[in-house]
Amino acid sequence: MTGSAASQAPASSGGGGTPARHVAIIMDGNGRWAKKRFLPRLAGHRQGMEAVRRTITAAGELGLEALTLYAFSSENWRRPAGEVADLMGLLRHYLRREIDALDRNNVRLRLIGEWRRFEPDLVEQLDAACRRLERNDGLTVALALNYGGQDELVRAARALAEEAKAGGLDPAAIDAQAIEDRLDTKGLPPLDLLIRTSGETRLSNFLLWQAAYAELLFTDTLWPDFDRAALERALECFGRRERRFGGL
């Protein structure tokens, strides 16, 4: 679909006509995009930020309720210090440049991961962005910052153990819902579709619990080239899949 009809279309459905509500993306391939063009890696990351902007706009127009983006993993600290500093600078720049547009488009911002371990000025900028957008009720964009799925599960387990030790929780009462209630993604719709760009076919420690019954889609498209058409194709693919959740 193209034109105004596409901009009003709900997210494609899967498993009996249920539309996708929550899509997550592992945004991979910035470095390879730059290398193919004999450019520095920073140029790839800059173009990746443009893909973030396009994808958020498209996700809202296509009727998604939530979009979770793997922006900085807990393992990304292993990269050269200069590249990490560049990524932090790009995040600061993105927040300054895009906050007005996000607000106009009724986007709510959510943060997952250990992002409060960033530099204090960046933490304050992130806090301020969340406060400004908290009353919006359109698309929720969850940025995974200093995030790792295993770490998230460890933190949830630790919280449950502390509650049980204090006598406020019967260990026998711990179930899947108890764990979900202590995950960073509490309150977001269940994850429907997880996309990874650049041709890699692994989860890389992203949303390990939440992806248990999500549909997975791996595309060769490098993240800086990802756009509305790529998101529409992914949603159309989701719409053709049958989701049985272990049943028949």
N, C-alpha and C positions, 0 to 999 in steps of 0.2 A: 504494500500500500504506500501511496505517496500523497503529498499535499495535506490539505486540512483534514481529510478523513483519517489519515494516519495519526495526526496529532491528537485526535480525540479518541482513538481506539484504545480499549483496555488491554492490559498485558495478556498475551496469549495464554491459553489454558492447557491444562494437562490432566490426565486421570479423570475423565468424565465431565470435562467442562469447567473445572475449577481454575480460575485465573491465577497466574503467578503473582504473589504478593511481595515476596522478599527474594532479591537476587544479590549474591555476593560475587566479587571479582578479585582474583589475584592478578594484579596489574603488572605483568611481566614483559620484558623485552625492550625497555628503554635503552639499555646499553648496546644491544645488538642493532637497534634502529640507528643509533648514532654511528656505530662501527661501519655499517653498510654504506654510510654516507661520508666516511672519513672525517667525522666530527667528534669533538670531545664528549664524554659520557654526560656531562652537564647539559649539553644540547638535547640529548635524548630525554633527560628528566624534565626539561622545560616543555618539550613537546608532549610528554606524558601528562603534565598539568593541563595542557589544552584538551587532552582526551578526557580528563576528569571533568572539566567544565562541560564538554559536549555530552558526556554520558549522564551526568546529573540532570541536565536539561531534558534529554530524551527520556530518562526514566520517569521524570515527573509527567511529561506529556503522554507517556504510554500507560500511565495509570498504576505504576508500582507504588506500594506503600513504603517499602524500605529498600535501601541500597547500601550494602556494606562493602567498603573498599579497603583492601589490604595496603595501607599506605607506608608503614614502616614496621618491620618485624623485630622481635627481640633479638634475632640473629643478625640483623643488619648492622649492629654495632661492630661486627667483625670486618666491615669494609674499611678501606683507608680513611683516616681521620678527615682528610680533605673532602672526600665524597660525602661523608656523614654531615659535615658542616654545610656543604652545598645543599643537601636535602633539607636540613633544618631551615636554611635560608629560603628555599623555595616554598616551604610550608608557611613561613611567616609572610612571604610575598603573596601567596595564594589567599590567605585569610584577609589580608588588607585589600586585595584587588577584588575579591569575589563576594565579600560579606553583603554588600548592598544588593547584588543580583540575587543571592540566595534568599535574602529577606523579601525582595519583590516577588520571587517565585514561590513564596510560602513554604520554604524548606526549613525543616528542623534539623539541627545538628546534634549528633550523639557521638561520644568518644568511647572506645573500648580499648583495653590494654592498660599497661602501666605508664601512661602518658605523663603522669605527674612527676616522673623522674627526669623529664626534660629540663632544660634551663629555665629558671624562674620566670624570665620575661616571656618565654614562649608558652609556659603553662598559663600565665595570666592572659595572654592573647587568646588562647584556646578557651579559657573560662569565659572571657568576655564574649567571644563569638557564640558560645552555647547559650549564655544568658540572653543575648540579643535575639536569638532565633527560637527560644524555648516556647513562645506562645504560638508559633506557627503550627498549622495542623495539616500540612500537605505531606509531600515525600519526606521521610526520615532518612538522612544520610548518616551512616555510622562509619566513622573513620577509625580503622584499627591502627593504633599508634603504640610503638613499643609493645606489640602484641605477639603472644605465642599461645597456641591452643593448649599445649601441655601445661604451661604456666597458669593459664586460666583455670584448668581443672585442678591443679594443685592448690590454687587459692580457694577454690570452692570447697575442696576436701578439708582444707585447714579450717575454714569457717565453720563447717559442719562439726568437725572434731572439737573446736573450741566451745561451740554451743552445747554439745553433748557433755563435755567435761564440766561445764558450768551448771549442768542439770536442767538446762532449758530445752533439751531435745532428747527424745528417746531414740537411741540408735536403731531400734527396730522399725521406727517410723520413717527412716531415710529411704526415699524412693527416687525415681527419675525426676519427678517434679521438684523435690527438695533440692536436687542438684541444679536443675534449670533455674530455680529461683535465686541461686547464688552465682550464676554466670554473668559475665559482663553484658550479655545480650538480653537479659531479663526485660520483658515488656515488648520486645520486637516480635513480629510475626515469625512463625516457624520458617526456616530456610527452605525455599523451593528449588532454587537453581544456583549452582556454583560454577562460575566460568573462570578458566585460566587461559590467558593469552600467551602467545609466543611459542606454542608447540610443546611445552613441557607438560608432563602428565603425572603430576604429584600434587599433594595438598600443601606441602611445605609448612606444616604445623599451623594451619589456618582452619578455624571453626571445626575442630575435630569432633566435638560432641554434636554440634548443630548440623553437621553434614551427614549424619547417620542415614537419613532417608532422603536427602536432597538429590536432585538430578545433577549429574556432573557433565560439563561440556568443556572440551579442550579444543582451542582453535589455534591455528598457525599465525593468525594475525598478531603482529607486534603491538604492544599497548599504545604507542603514539599514533597508530593508524586506526585504532578502535573508534567507532562513531555510531551514530544512530542506526544506520543500516546494519551494522554488526550486531547491535543489541536486538534489533528487530528479528534478525535471523536466529539469534540464540533463543528468543522467546517463541518463535515459530517452531523451532526444534523441540523445545519444552512442550509445546502444545500437541506434538505428535506422540509423545511418550505416554505409556500407561503406568500410573503409579499405584502399585498394589500394597505397599507397606507391609509386605510379608504374607498378604492374603492371596486369593485367586482372582 
